[in-house]
Amino acid sequence: MTARKAPPLRRPRNAMPVDVRRALLAAGLKTKYRQRPPYQRNDYLGWIGRAKRPATRQKRMQQMLEELGRGHSYMKMSYRPAARRG
């Protein structure tokens, strides 16, 4: 008898809010954002979107921008971008 694999987890996709798009463009980080894996981009948007208070939303957005700018962290965890080929 072979064991069946569980289907892969699927998270709802989060749309990019206008204020997040503007913040990425103003900070010059849109390209760095797009270079992140899809799950990270989606996680950032969901996390920012779940903030209940405007101050919390702003704080989370600022953290995302700082992490993108540094390039070596994601949600306060260490992140190493994949090596580019070619």
Secondary structure, DSSP 8 states (H G I E B T S, - for coil): -----------------HHHHHHHHHHT-HHHHHHS-HHHHHHHHHHHHT-SSHHHHHHHHHHHHHHHHHSSEETTEE--------
